[in-house]
């Protein structure tokens, strides 16, 4: 801490912990704190152009618009995400941006989430791996990443006021796990606190979330910044661990903080700790090289990333790839006016834009175009549809571009349906009747209803593919790039099948996470609900063979570690990448578990005829579950089934491994039930001694009738063998014997 810093009065200190405007923080030479610039991400640098008085949506400096996270998640490629992070970090550095607000780590609880395009996946392991890679890439350029929105920000409806009611195990295993991974693996320099409440506490001023979990358990040493306008009580927020309030609150926040100091609600030491973290953030982002903006190189990267992320959902009879030497009908206004990014605070002003129609027309000399529908059409246009059918029947091959309009997916509003616009569906129906081999290209930020897919020959999910969307989709449609993406979210057969249906978006400013752990594929696999397209699904222009699965358990550490090996072969005629996915089914027991969970994955590129050994590691603790009773992560003993495959529903190989670890049971207390006492070895022994031989003879019938009765309540029954005081004594005895070993 600088020697001059004690001269700062409380008001001066408080002013340094809030925004100086919409995107800037104040600086102080006296305090050794540098003014910083923050701006939106995560799929490009959205640096406001013009004044600093508003969000400046649609008024930003030119930058590379990379594919949105909904797309890049389907690459299942951490190396690619790190490369994208480095490119975004270089552009941030070139523009003088210190903090790039991303990656988005919130779990896709419902496909109706309006901001799902800005998040990776329904699975925390995949989300964490990709988010850590992107964060490391950004920070390699000495620009800070800011994983967001911490935590459980899974909907737009009431996002600033909604109270998420969720049990701790679900919170830990599903909604916090990706943040934990990114903090521990990539050490982000900032984390953004969310708007919403969690079990009654505002996320931006929750000491359990920010101080105990984020800083205490995970070791986070950076700056916690609020989402813009998330703070409701600046003194409470700082005491809970929030360092920086954004944006400027016109003096309200600093005034509340000074009042909190005067009332003894805030510790001066906590204020100084936040100032030191701001000081350190300034040091971490200072003195960097300022690279020249290389938009052509980043456009090439955006093109490669978009193509690597596209998912071939269906390809009956090898409709794709198309031939560049045959007439091609390109149908759909989205081919000419593409939707390539989401709406809201992440909207980038692209340095360049390619469109599918322009790119395809340049590659296929005999290509024709028909709009088929208007982007704003509420009803089908018969003339446009008839023109499209004529084009489709006149050509040797045809593709229809469908997708969601920008208004359907945007920050601030959730979707109400999975349906594509009626005008598009009517168009597809007419074209598919004329030629059933038609291919469909989808442009959307989250899943859509695909009940129309049986009418088509092929379906390619291109997502929101960024500024190079036209070139990238052309590369895939014409076979220059083999589609190798895999779904990072399940496509349901219908909305009513989704896990949160009936518990989304809540009511009276409260939403209950009633599905618990069963989010995404965990729900479909455990409940045996058939999806339209499962998690991890994605076809290819080649084929892959799996063989020779083996697994070894290393018991040399504090907890077992497992290495899984197999042979993967490209048995087709095209080069391509396969994502090998390892799912694990836990041993049967009394604790609720999902049918299977993704525990490891690897993207492997193979030439035709090539075979490679693939190794997947499950490090110590990777099979743990959170135990609410002991408030700790535990590994259950027993036989785990390892399932390796090409999707959650396409398992190719299985093997079992037995983990011989002691079962972790919480020590029974006086308020524990009779059943809990009898399940615990020490508890059963102590209780048996106290009840004596006569009582133990009727233990079975007693447990059947009264197993859920707390031990200390047993004494309230006439003729009880134990009093409440004796129950407390037995609990102390169990604790003493546990210490003795």
N, C-alpha and C positions, 0 to 999 in steps of 0.2 A: 504494500500500500504506500503510495507516495507520501513523503513527509508533509507536503502541503495540504493533504486531503483533510486532516482534522479541522482546517480553517473553514471548510464548507459548512454552512448551516443546514438544518434539516430540510428547509424549502429547496435549497440548491441541489441537495442530494436527490430529493424526490423528483425534481424536474428532469434529472438525468435518466430516470427509469420509466419514462413515458415518451411517446413519439413526439417529434418536433413538427410533424405534419402527417400526411397520409402515408408516406413511404420512407421518411427519414427519421433518424434519431438524433437527439442533440449531442454535441460534443463539448468537451471542457479541457482546455490545456492544463488548467489548475488541477483537475482531478485525474489527468492522464487518460481520458476517455475520448475515443475518436468517434466523430459522427459517422453513421452507417447508413447505407441504402439497402432497403429490402424490396423485393419484388416477387410477383407471382411466378410460379412454375405450375406443374412439374414437367410438361412436355415442351417447354420452350421458355425463353426469357420474355416476360411481358412487362417491359420497362415503360412506364407512363411517359407519353410525349405531351408536353404542355405544362399547365400549372399543377400544383401539388395539393389541390383542394378537394379532389374527389377520386373515385376509383378508376376513372379514365378508361372504362371498358370500351374496346374498339379504337383506342387512341394511343397506341404503343409504338415504340421504335421497331423497325424491321428486325426479325430474328428468324431462326430456323424453327419451323413448326414440325417437331418430331411426332411420330405416332403417339396417340394417347396411351395411358397405362392399360386401358382395356385391351389394346392391341398388343403392346410389347409383353404383357403378361403371358400371352399365348405363344411367345417364343420359347418360354421355359429356359431362357439362356442368360444366366447372370453375367457372363463375359460381355454379351451384347449390351446389357443394361449398364455395365460399368463404362463401356465405350460411349454410350449415349450420355451418361452423366458427365464424362470428361468434356464432351462437346458442348453441353449446356453450361458447364463450368467455365469453359474458355470464352463463350459468348458473354456470360455474366461478368467475367473479369474484364473483357474488352469494353463493356459498357459501364464499368465502375460499380457493379452491383456486388454487395458484400454478402447478402443472404438471399438464397433462392428458395422460395417456399415450396418445398416438396421433399421427398415423395409422398404421395397419398397412400396411407397404409390401412385405411379403414376397410373392414371386411364387408363383402357384398352379402348382407343378410337377406335382402329381398331383391329380386330383379327389377322391382319398381323404383329403386333408389335413383333419384334424379341426377345424382352426381357419380353414379357408378362408373362412368367413362373415365373418371379421374383416379380410380382405384384399381388395384391389380386383380384381386381374386377373392373367392369365397373361402380359400384355404390359408391359414396363417403361416404354414411352413413355406409355401411358394411365395407368398407376399413378402415374408421376411427376407428370404434369400435374394429376391430381385431388388427389394428396397435397400438392402445393405450394399449391394453392388452399385446401384445408382448413386447412393450417398457417398461411397468411397470415390467414385469417379468425379463427382462435383467437387469434393473437398481436396482432391489431388491438385486442383487449380487454385486452391486457397480461397475458394468461395464456400460459404457455409451452407450446408443443406439444413432443412427444417422439416423433419418427418411430422406428418399431420394426419388427422386432427385427433389429438390425444385427449380422450379416447371414447370409443363407442359412439362415434358420430356416423350413424349408419342410415340416416334419412335426412331429407330436406324439409319435410313437413314439421313445422314448429322447431326447427333445428336450434334456434337461439333460446328456447325455453323448455323443450321437451325433457322429461325426467325418464331416464332409462332404468328400468327396474330389472336387475339381472343378478343371478347368484354369483358368488365369488369364483367358484370353479369354472363356470362358463366364461366369466370375464377374463380370468387368467389364461385359460387354455385356448380361447378363440380370439377375443378382442384385444388382449394386451400382448399376446405372444409375438406377433410380428414386430411391434415396437421394441420389445425386449431383445429380439434378435438383432435389429438394426443398431440399437444402443450398444450392445455388447460386441458386435462384430465390426461395426463401422465407426463408432464413437462420433456421432453427429455433434456439431458445435451448437446447434439450437434444436429445440423441440417446440412445436406449436400446440398449445392447449386449446381444447375445443370449446364450442359454445354451450353444448348441452349439459344437463345434470346427469349424474350417475348415482342412483339410490339416494336422491335428495340433495346431493352436493354438486355445486357448479364445478365442472371439470377444471376451470381456470383458477379455482380457489379451494381445491380439495387437498388438504395436507396428506391424507393417506395416499392419494394418487401421485402427487408431485414430490413430496418429501420422502415418504416412507418407501414407496415402490420404485419410482423413477430414480431418485438420487440414492436412497439408502440401500435398496436391494440390488439395483442394476448398476450402480456406480456412475450415473450420468453426471458429468462435471461441466456441462455447458449452460447456455442461457435458455430458460423457459420463456417463450414469448406468447402472448395471447393471440388468439384469432382476433380479427379486426372487430372490436366492439364487444368482446366476450366478457370483459370485466364488469362486474356489478358492484363490487366493494373493493377498492384498491388496497386498503389496509389488510383486509382478510386475504386477498390474493397474494400479497407479498409475504405475509406470515405463513401462507401455505406453500410457498416456494416459487411463485411466479415472479420473474425478474423484470420483464419488460412488458408494459402495457402498450398496445398499438390499436389504432393510430393515436395521434394527439387527442386528448379529451378536453381540450380548451381549459386546462387548469383544474378540472374537476378531480381527476385521479390524484395528482400531486397534493391537492388540498386534503383529500381523504387520507392520504398516507401520512401527512404531517399531523393531522388530528389523531390518527391511530398511534403515532409515536407519543404524542402528548398524553394520551389516555392510557398508555402502557399496554396497548393491544398489539403493538409491533415492537420488536426488539431492534435497537440501533445496530446490533451486531448483524442482524439479518439484512438490514439495509446496506451495510458495508459489504456483506458477502455478495449481494446482488450487484453492487457497483464493481466489485472485483471481477465478477463473471463477465460484465459488460466490457471491462478493461481487457480481459483476456480474449474476448471475441474480437475486439479491435486488433489485438496483437496477431491473432491467428489469420486474419484476413488482410493484414497490412503487408506492404513491401513486395507484392507479387508482380510478376511480369505482366505486362498488358499486351496480349497477343493481338495480331491483326485479325479482323473478322474474315474468316474463310468460308463464306457461304456456299461456294460450289462443293467443297469437300464435305461440308455438313449436309448438303442436299443429297449427295451420293450416299452418305451414311443413313439418312432418313429413308431413302429408297430401299436400301438393303434391309434395314430394320423392318420396314413395312412388309416387304415380301416375306421375310423370315417369320412374321407373326400371323400371316393369313392362315386360316384353317379350312381345309377341304372337308366339308361336312358330308358330302355325298358325291359320288362319281360313277353312276351306273353305266356299265358298258364302255368305260373309258371315254366319255364325252369330252373331257378335258385331258390333255391340253388341246387347244384349237390349232389348226394349221394356218400359218400366215399366208399360204398360197391359195386359199379358198375364200370365196365371198363370205363376209361376216356381217350380220345385222346386229347393230349395237342399239339397244332399246332402253329407254328410261332417262328422264331429265337429269337424274343424279349422275349419269355418265358425263353429261355436259356441264352440269353445275353441281360439283360433288360436295358432299358433306364430309369434311376431313378432320374436324375437331369439335370439341364440346363447347357449349355456351356458358358464359359466366366469367369468373375471375381468371381462369386459365387460358382465355382466348388470346392467341398469338397473332400478330400481324406478320404473315409469312413472307420471307424474303423472296420466295418464288412459289409458283403453284402449277403443277401439271394436272391435267384432267384426263380421266379414262378415255373419253371420246377422242381427244386430240392425240393421245399416245397411241391408241389402237389404230386410228386412221393413218398415222405415220408409218405403222408397221404392216398393216394389211391393206394393200392397194385397192382391193375391191370391197372396202367396208362402207356400210351405209348407216345412217342414223335416223331414229324415230323417237320423238319425245315420249309418247305414250301417256303421259300425265303431266300436270303442272305441279310444282312444288307446293303451291298453296291450294290446290284443288280440294274442295270438300267432297265433291262428287265426281264420279268417272266422266270423262269426256269421250263420247262415242266416236267422234271424228279422229281424235288422237289414237284411240285404241284400234280402229280399223286401219289407219295408216301403219301402225306397228305390226299388225298381223300380216299385212301385205309385205312389209319389209322382211319379216321372219320367214315367210314361206318362199320368198324369192331368193333367199341366201342359202348357202350350203350349211351354215352354222349360225346359231343365234344366242345372244346373251342379253338378259334383262337385269338392269340395275335397280334394286329396291333398297329401301331403308327408312329410317325415321327422320322426320323433319327436325330442324334445330329446336323448334318450340317444344318438342316432346321430351327432350332431355336437356335439362339446364340446371345449373346451381339455383337453389331457392325454391324448387318445385319438384315433387315426386311425380312419377308416372301413375296413371290410373288403369292402364291396360298394357298387354303385351302385343296387341294387334298392330300390324302395318296399316297405313292409311287405306281406306276403301278403294280409292282410285287406283292405287298400285295393285291391290289384290284382284280387282276386276281386270286390269290389264294382263296380269300374269295368267289368269284363268283363260282368257281369250287366246293368248299366244300359245299356252301349253296345249290347248285343244288342237291348235293347228300343227304344232310340232312338239311332241312329248320329250324330245331330246334337248330342249332348251336348257341352258345353264343360267343360274341366278347368282349375282354378286350382291352381297348385303353390305350396307354401310350403316352402322349403328354402334352406340356406345355401351349397350347392355343387351341381354338376350331378348329375342322377339319370339312370338308364336311362329312355329314352322309347320303347322298342320297342312300347309299347302305343298310341302316338299315332295310328297309322293307323285305329284303331277310333273315333276321336273326330272331332267337327266343328271344334273349336277348342281351343287350349291357350294359357293365359296364365301366364307365369312371374311370380309376384309377389315371390319371394325372401322374406327376413325383413324385412318392411316396416315394422316399428316400431309404436309405440302407435296410430297412425292407420290401421292396416292395413285395418280394416273399411270406414271411409269411403273410403279411397283405392281399394280394389278395386271398391267399388260405383260410384265415379266412372267407372272404366274400363269395367266391365261394362255400364253403362247408357249409355255414350257421352258423358258430360259431359266426359271427358278422353280425347283420342285417344292410345292407347298409342304411345309413341315411343322406348322403350328399345331398346338394342342389346346383344347378349350381349358381356360382357367376358371370357368364357371359353368354350371350345369344348365342346359336348355331343357326346361320342363315341358311336358306334353300339354299342360294347361296351368293357368295361374293358380287354380284351386289345389294343385299338387305341391306348391312351394311351401317351404318350412314355416315361414312367418305369416302365411295366409290366416287371417283372423286376428293376428297380433301385429298388424301393420296398417297404418302408421300410429295406432294408439288413439286415445281419447283423453279429453280433459288434461292435456299437457303431460300425459304419462303413457309410456309404451312398455309393455311387459314382454320380455324375451322368453316366452313360454316354451319355445322349442329347445331351449337350453343348449346343450352341446351339439345338437343335431342340426348343424348349419350346412347348407349346400349338399354335396354328395353324401355327407354323413347321414343326412335325413333320408335321401332316396335309397341308399344302400341298406340302412338299418330298418326302414319301414317297408322295404321291398316295393318301392314305387318306381315304375318304369319311366325314365325320362325320354324326351325326344332325342337328345344327344347327350351322352354322359360326360362328366368331368374327365378331362384328359384325352378326349376323343379328337382324332384328326387323321384323315387319310393322306395318301401320298401317291405319287406317280410311280413308285416302286414298292417292293414288299420287303419285309424284314422277318427273319427267323430267330427265335430264342431257343437256347439249349444250355445244358450243363450248369444248372443252378447249384451253388454250394454256399454254405454259411458257416462261419466260425465265430465262436464266442471268446472274447478276451476277458478274463476275470482278474487281471492283474491290477486294475485300478480300484477306486472306491466303489464304483458301480460297473456292471458289465458293459462292454462295447461289442458290437457285432460288425463283421465284414461280410458282405454278400457279393458273390462273383457269378457271372454268367457269360455265355458267348452270344454275341449278337452278329447276325449276318445279313447283308444286303443281298437278297435272293432275286432281285429284279434286274431291270436293264437301265435304270437311271440312277445317278448320284442323288443322295438324299440324306436327310437327318431324321433320326428316330429319337423320341424322348422316352427313355426307359424309366418307368415309374415303379417305385416300391411302396406297396401298401402293407400295413401290419394289422393283423387281428389280434386283440389282446386275449389273455386267458379268460375263460368263463369264471364268473364270480358274482358276488353280491353288489359290486359297484357298477353302476350304469356306464356302459362304454358304447361308442359307435361301433358299427359292424367292422369297419376298417378305417384306417387313417393313413394319409400320405406321410411317409417318413423320410424318403429320399428320392432323388431323381437325377438324371443326367441326360443331356442332349448330346447325341453321338452322330457325327457325319461319316457316311461310308460310301465308297465307290461301288459300282456294281460288282458283285462277287466277293467283296471284301468281308472278312470276319475279324471281329475284335473282342478281346476280353474286356468286360465292363465291370468295374468294382464300385460298389456303393457302401458307404460307411454309415453306421449308426453309432455315433459317439456316446459316451456316458451320459445318461440322463435323457436321451432322445426318446425313450419309450415311457417316460414318466407321465403321471397324471398329478393334478393338484388335489391334495387331500384337505378338505375344509376343516376336518376335525383337528388335525395337527398343524394346519396352516403351513404345509410344506409340500414339496414335490417328492413323490414316492414312486418306486418301481415295484410293481406287483410280481410275486413269484408265479411260475407256471410256464406253460408252453405257449409260445407266440407263433402264429402262422405268418410266414413271409410270403407275400403275393406280388409277383413281378409281372408287369404287363404293359400294354400299349394304351390303356385307359383304365378307369376305375371299374369298368364293366368288361374289359378285354384282358383278363388275367391269363398269361401264357404258362407260367411256372410257379410252383409253390414248394415251400419247405418249412419245417418246424424247427424251432430252437427252444430249448428249455433254459430258463433263467432261475438259478438256485440262489435266491436272495431271501432274507428274512421278511416275512410279512410285517408291515408297519401298521400297528393298531394303536389308537390313542388310549392312554390310560383311562380307565373308567373313573368317574367322579361320583359323588353322592347323588348327583342329579342324572347320572346315566341310567339307562333302562336295565332291567334284569337281563334282557337278551344281550345287551352290550357287555355286561359283566361276565356272562357265561361264554361269550365268544373270545374274550381275552384270557390267555392262559393264566396270568397272574391273578386276574380278577376272579376267574372260576375257582382257582385254588383257595383264595382268601375267603370267598363267599361260601365255599363248601365247608371250610373249617368253622366258619361262624354259624352256619345253619345246622351242622352236625349230621350224623348218619340218617336220622329219621326224616329230617326235612329234605335231604338230598335224594331220598327215595322217591319223592313226589316232584322232583325238579322238572321232569318232562312235562307233566300236566300243568305245572305252575307256569312254565314258559309259554305254553300254548295259550293259556288264558290271560296271563298278565305279563307277557314278555316285553311289552312296550311301557310298562309302569316304571317310573323312576324309583330307584332304590330308596331314596329318602321319603317317598310317598307311601312306601309299603307299610311304614310304621303307623299310618293313620287308620289301617284296617284292624278290626277286632281280632285278637289272638295272633297278631303279627309276631314272627320270630325276631324282628329287628325294629329298633326305634330309629327316629331320625338322627339322634346323636350317634348311635352305633353305626349308621350308614356313613356319617362323616368320618368316624374313626377308621372304618374299613378303607375308605378312600385314601386316608393318610398312610395306612399300612401298605397299600398297593404302591404308592409313590415311594415309600422308603425301600421296599424290596426291589423296585425298579432301579433305584440308585445303587443299591448293593450289588446289582447284577445277577 
